[in-house]
């Protein structure tokens, strides 16, 4: 039956170490490259017969290297980068340097996530304990045919363990540094003879924070950030009424309550003097020392995530083919608070009070019919989705906002003129009534997206050596967005400045030439009354074709080559943030007129690959090499403009390079070696970025993309051996190297991350029959220091680029730069038991 499949493998062959309960010694005796099966084309195929670049990691290696979510997976996958920013819910995966940037939930993911056949709307939903996994497959390049909604860069396909008809269970206890504690329990077995089986998994984990927090005058008194605390439960029922049908129901629930993510300074700019003055002491790191892991935050970053859903998969065999149906409904919600200035001065913040959240409710239905007729393997199907997104946002003035803005405008930290409140002077209002503490924006975005698509994927084997695979997909997607924006104080401060009397008053104080700049700063998007009570409705429809064609030729049983072309896309959408300009258009310059049309077009990619798959040395060595070239048009770049996020469509992005994968079942009993290498030159085109009148993205044309290392390499060595009678030892060492790259979407040089290597290790000793095992482990064993994402401190300086500059001049840069860091070294002990 299909639910008793051979463990799937990969072009990178990481799967080898994932042989479940089978010992490495046994694996050495029975495992060869030609026994590895993949389902990258939604049918079981031998790895070396599939013209696809895919990395799949088996259950045991996932366990050996401590992989619980897609961020952990990066150590095993060259060309994969996963980062998170303002919360762990804001997680982004990138393949070959391509991914969706920023915190806008309106943006679909360039790299799709599929868990047990169910498409997930955004990358962040896959961060957390994924439970008992059978394997994870990373498909590189556009997947425009078979995996739910279209994705332009790749797919991460996660398959969890299914129920077994043999009773058994596993338990795990974990303790580590940062007072990390965790426990999990799973039980599986028959429920009704050989007709129904079940599996249930439960896990709870908690850990202290990675960062120390200086809270200043509060109101937060939490002195740690980056902690962990969640529980998850997953249940499955497998029903096999006869030998021609199987049905599987999966239900899961996860709840996280954590504090994430505070930022540290990687450079402290001159505006820190003003923040310090208002704070009555250091509001930021006086001298930036990011890896001291000290965050300055008077408001904290509380975060809650709830994820739940249920799916039903049915497979029915007919004489002429197999019908597969996967139906699912899912709910996901994240609530977050944030110290939005990342300092102990109280400038701006977001409140976690039920008015700052994003949530998805997603219904999906997939039907596939597949079979074989002579030399033709055929597949047809349809995919439907109804996705409802609701986002509410608040952004509020702190008690120091008015004073801070006034001192910025007066260009003095000490204000020698003795003016107590420069903003009050400009507007003529009483102190702390222009921007009253606790007031600000309260916005709501409701978006419904409906998708219907039809697809086919077929392989015709002309001869034993030569075959062609062709896939085609047609999809229609409609998105409707309702936006309602308000200011709790009506935007009265900016309104006063915009009035004729207000403009005259300001001109009398600062002069006519400086008046537009002053008004622009008094009327930043969150303070602009032109947004107050503003409701808009927008709609867009995409109707697109995508697909692939692949030709494969086998020179011998050991050597196969292939060439492929794929056309992929991901849908357009709407920016979910306030943006404004001089004329209400994205092309306008600095101004206060709200931009009505916040839509952005679909992203397209044409991808070419040529590959060589080699099975060597009596089928114990796998060595595969693939060259690729990808050209993206209308690439969706979500970038922070200093006051809001905006999506810019980049006319052209190219990614070209090589993927290489190696696997060796060594002659040494119990020893397996795997490695992978990716060279990816992922660059923006040479044309100036459209709709960038402020020149914020002037450094992009012709440059390598952010978070796109030129080189990355991974490797893993696993060794298992007998120790005495009835005992065994297991060793694993894994590492991932990434060359240098810029971590900021604007590519300002202070955000560059130098090349780094992360190493994980695990040593275990236990019973030969796996009844128990005690393991010592370390993640980031060498305590490598690296940034995930660097960004400009909000309202804390300027890059110094004028509207015509294309060259960065360090002397003109007054920004404070902050960063979200990668995890430090963690280590601990794990006790496992099987029964």
HELIX and SHEET records of a PDB file:
HELIX    1   1 UNK A    2  UNK A    4  5                                   3    
HELIX    2   2 UNK A   14  UNK A   17  5                                   4    
HELIX    3   3 UNK A   24  UNK A   30  1                                   7    
HELIX    4   4 UNK A   33  UNK A   35  5                                   3    
HELIX    5   5 UNK A   47  UNK A   49  5                                   3    
HELIX    6   6 UNK A   59  UNK A   64  1                                   6    
HELIX    7   7 UNK A   72  UNK A   76  5                                   5    
HELIX    8   8 UNK A  123  UNK A  126  5                                   4    
HELIX    9   9 UNK A  272  UNK A  279  1                                   8    
HELIX   10  10 UNK A  290  UNK A  292  5                                   3    
HELIX   11  11 UNK A  401  UNK A  409  1                                   9    
HELIX   12  12 UNK A  422  UNK A  427  1                                   6    
HELIX   13  13 UNK A  492  UNK A  498  1                                   7    
HELIX   14  14 UNK A  500  UNK A  510  1                                  11    
HELIX   15  15 UNK A  512  UNK A  522  1                                  11    
HELIX   16  16 UNK A  525  UNK A  527  5                                   3    
HELIX   17  17 UNK A  529  UNK A  531  5                                   3    
HELIX   18  18 UNK A  749  UNK A  751  5                                   3    
HELIX   19  19 UNK A  810  UNK A  812  5                                   3    
SHEET    1   A 2 UNK A  37  UNK A  38  0                                        
SHEET    2   A 2 UNK A  45  UNK A  46 -1                                        
SHEET    1   B 5 UNK A  54  UNK A  58  0                                        
SHEET    2   B 5 UNK A 133  UNK A 140 -1                                        
SHEET    3   B 5 UNK A 154  UNK A 160 -1                                        
SHEET    4   B 5 UNK A 111  UNK A 115  1                                        
SHEET    5   B 5 UNK A 118  UNK A 120 -1                                        
SHEET    1   C 3 UNK A  80  UNK A  84  0                                        
SHEET    2   C 3 UNK A  91  UNK A  95 -1                                        
SHEET    3   C 3 UNK A  98  UNK A  99 -1                                        
SHEET    1   D24 UNK A 338  UNK A 339  0                                        
SHEET    2   D24 UNK A 348  UNK A 350 -1                                        
SHEET    3   D24 UNK A 376  UNK A 397 -1                                        
SHEET    4   D24 UNK A 357  UNK A 373 -1                                        
SHEET    5   D24 UNK A 321  UNK A 336 -1                                        
SHEET    6   D24 UNK A 302  UNK A 318 -1                                        
SHEET    7   D24 UNK A 245  UNK A 259 -1                                        
SHEET    8   D24 UNK A 228  UNK A 242 -1                                        
SHEET    9   D24 UNK A 196  UNK A 207 -1                                        
SHEET   10   D24 UNK A 180  UNK A 192 -1                                        
SHEET   11   D24 UNK A 168  UNK A 176 -1                                        
SHEET   12   D24 UNK A 826  UNK A 834 -1                                        
SHEET   13   D24 UNK A 772  UNK A 779 -1                                        
SHEET   14   D24 UNK A 756  UNK A 767 -1                                        
SHEET   15   D24 UNK A 727  UNK A 738 -1                                        
SHEET   16   D24 UNK A 711  UNK A 722 -1                                        
SHEET   17   D24 UNK A 671  UNK A 684 -1                                        
SHEET   18   D24 UNK A 645  UNK A 665 -1                                        
SHEET   19   D24 UNK A 621  UNK A 640 -1                                        
SHEET   20   D24 UNK A 603  UNK A 616 -1                                        
SHEET   21   D24 UNK A 559  UNK A 570 -1                                        
SHEET   22   D24 UNK A 534  UNK A 556 -1                                        
SHEET   23   D24 UNK A 466  UNK A 487 -1                                        
SHEET   24   D24 UNK A 440  UNK A 461 -1                                        
SHEET    1   E 3 UNK A 224  UNK A 225  0                                        
SHEET    2   E 3 UNK A 211  UNK A 214 -1                                        
SHEET    3   E 3 UNK A 294  UNK A 296  1                                        
SHEET    1   F 3 UNK A 264  UNK A 267  0                                        
SHEET    2   F 3 UNK A 817  UNK A 821 -1                                        
SHEET    3   F 3 UNK A 787  UNK A 792 -1                                        
SHEET    1   G 2 UNK A 573  UNK A 574  0                                        
SHEET    2   G 2 UNK A 599  UNK A 600 -1                                        
SHEET    1   H 2 UNK A 580  UNK A 581  0                                        
SHEET    2   H 2 UNK A 593  UNK A 594 -1                                        
SHEET    1   I 2 UNK A 741  UNK A 742  0                                        
SHEET    2   I 2 UNK A 752  UNK A 753 -1                                        
END                                                                             
